[in-house]
Amino acid sequence: MIRTLLFTFITGMILAFPAIGNAGDPVVKYNRTDPAMKHAIQNALGSLDLFLKAMDTGNGNFHPDSSLKVSFEVNTGETDNEIIWVDHLRREKNGRFLGRLANEPNFMDGLELGSNVQFSAAQIRDWGYYGEDQKLYGHYTTRVLVQRLPKEQAASILSILSNPIVPTAWK
């Protein structure tokens, strides 16, 4: 529970940078052609299989301190998708994932923090794991966004991001 609260707090702090929007958690907009974000997503997806294997606790369930950043299609005039963290993960036999929204959505009508969602592997953009060493592993996109924060705010987040990004035991 404490790890989930810390994760949500940190995610909220990161998302508080250039906040816009009236509902849900603050939104950080970025251009889909942003090279740093594209690279972060590619790297996250490149290590996704390691994450999924390490976090699988059996019977389709995943470690409680794991989460995925997922892109969901939305129909608004502002955006066509919302990328949001999902926790309480489970993979069905058909390969689809189930989980709960780990942030308050802004553009997902009828859904809120904790709402159950389904998604495919193709919708995944990043992964995160709060390790026993109290460091955040993965969070490739977070590592890009934190560089855009004011120095004081970035320092507290950088202090809990892991180095290396992927636990050495997974390799």
KAWOBEL-V83327 format. One record per backbone hydrogen bond with DSSP energy under -0.5 kcal/mol. CO is the residue of the C=O (numbers start at 1). NH is the residue of the N-H. E is the energy in kcal/mol with one decimal. If there is no record, write none. Layout:
co=CO nh=NH e=E
co=CO nh=NH e=E
This chain:
co=1 nh=5 e=-2.5
co=2 nh=6 e=-2.8
co=3 nh=7 e=-2.7
co=4 nh=8 e=-2.6
co=5 nh=9 e=-2.7
co=6 nh=10 e=-2.9
co=7 nh=11 e=-2.7
co=8 nh=12 e=-2.5
co=9 nh=13 e=-2.4
co=10 nh=14 e=-2.5
co=11 nh=15 e=-2.6
co=12 nh=16 e=-1.2
co=14 nh=17 e=-1.2
co=16 nh=19 e=-1.1
co=20 nh=27 e=-1.0
co=27 nh=29 e=-0.6
co=31 nh=34 e=-2.4
co=34 nh=38 e=-2.6
co=35 nh=39 e=-2.4
co=36 nh=40 e=-2.2
co=37 nh=41 e=-2.7
co=38 nh=42 e=-2.4
co=39 nh=43 e=-2.5
co=40 nh=44 e=-2.5
co=41 nh=45 e=-2.6
co=42 nh=46 e=-1.8
co=43 nh=47 e=-1.0
co=44 nh=47 e=-0.7
co=45 nh=48 e=-0.7
co=47 nh=51 e=-1.9
co=48 nh=52 e=-3.0
co=49 nh=53 e=-2.3
co=50 nh=54 e=-2.5
co=51 nh=55 e=-2.6
co=52 nh=56 e=-1.1
co=55 nh=63 e=-2.3
co=58 nh=61 e=-2.1
co=60 nh=91 e=-3.0
co=61 nh=57 e=-2.7
co=61 nh=58 e=-0.7
co=63 nh=66 e=-1.6
co=65 nh=130 e=-2.2
co=67 nh=128 e=-2.5
co=68 nh=70 e=-0.6
co=68 nh=86 e=-3.0
co=69 nh=125 e=-3.6
co=69 nh=126 e=-1.3
co=70 nh=72 e=-0.6
co=70 nh=84 e=-2.5
co=72 nh=82 e=-2.7
co=74 nh=76 e=-0.6
co=79 nh=76 e=-1.3
co=80 nh=74 e=-1.8
co=82 nh=72 e=-2.7
co=82 nh=84 e=-0.6
co=84 nh=70 e=-2.9
co=85 nh=102 e=-2.9
co=85 nh=103 e=-0.6
co=86 nh=68 e=-2.6
co=87 nh=100 e=-3.0
co=89 nh=62 e=-1.6
co=90 nh=92 e=-0.5
co=90 nh=98 e=-3.1
co=92 nh=95 e=-2.0
co=96 nh=92 e=-3.2
co=97 nh=119 e=-2.1
co=98 nh=90 e=-2.0
co=99 nh=117 e=-2.8
co=100 nh=87 e=-2.8
co=101 nh=114 e=-2.5
co=103 nh=105 e=-0.6
co=104 nh=25 e=-2.5
co=107 nh=109 e=-1.1
co=108 nh=111 e=-2.1
co=112 nh=115 e=-2.8
co=115 nh=101 e=-2.4
co=117 nh=99 e=-1.9
co=119 nh=97 e=-3.4
co=120 nh=123 e=-1.5
co=121 nh=124 e=-1.4
co=123 nh=71 e=-2.9
co=126 nh=69 e=-2.6
co=127 nh=139 e=-3.3
co=128 nh=67 e=-2.3
co=129 nh=131 e=-0.9
co=129 nh=137 e=-3.2
co=131 nh=134 e=-2.1
co=135 nh=131 e=-2.8
co=135 nh=137 e=-0.6
co=136 nh=162 e=-2.8
co=137 nh=129 e=-1.6
co=139 nh=143 e=-2.1
co=140 nh=144 e=-0.9
co=141 nh=145 e=-2.5
co=142 nh=146 e=-2.9
co=143 nh=147 e=-0.5
co=144 nh=147 e=-0.7
co=145 nh=148 e=-1.8
co=146 nh=149 e=-1.4
co=150 nh=154 e=-2.6
co=151 nh=155 e=-2.1
co=152 nh=156 e=-1.1
co=153 nh=157 e=-1.1
co=154 nh=158 e=-3.2
co=155 nh=159 e=-1.6
co=157 nh=160 e=-1.6
co=157 nh=161 e=-0.9
co=158 nh=161 e=-0.5
co=160 nh=136 e=-3.4
co=165 nh=138 e=-2.2
co=167 nh=170 e=-1.7
co=168 nh=171 e=-1.2
